């Protein structure tokens, strides 16, 4: 169970890091829309994985 919590925490940290990267990229004058889209997709995958694991642990 401890390993699962560690993994969940890692996913939360990665999700927060991606959110920060997205905000940083969106604040640039010359936005890289492709990079923003890729980061958003990766962030959504992390969120989906967090939800899946949370449901499995119930």
NORUR-V669446 format. One line per field, one symbol per residue. ss: DSSP state (@ for helix, = for strand, . for the rest). psi: psi as a letter, one per 20 degrees, with the letter a starting at -180 (. if undefined). burial: I if it has 24 or more other C-alpha atoms within 12 Angstrom, else O. Layout:
ss=???
psi=???
burial=???
This chain:
ss=.@@@@@@@@@@@@@@@@@@@@@@@@@@.....@@@@@@@@@@@@@@@@@@@@@@@@..
psi=hhgghggghgggghghgggggggghhiqgnpnhgggggghggghgggggggghghhi.
burial=OOOOOOOIOOIIOOIOOIIOOIOOOOOOOOOOOOOIOOIIOOIOOIIOOIOOOOOOOO
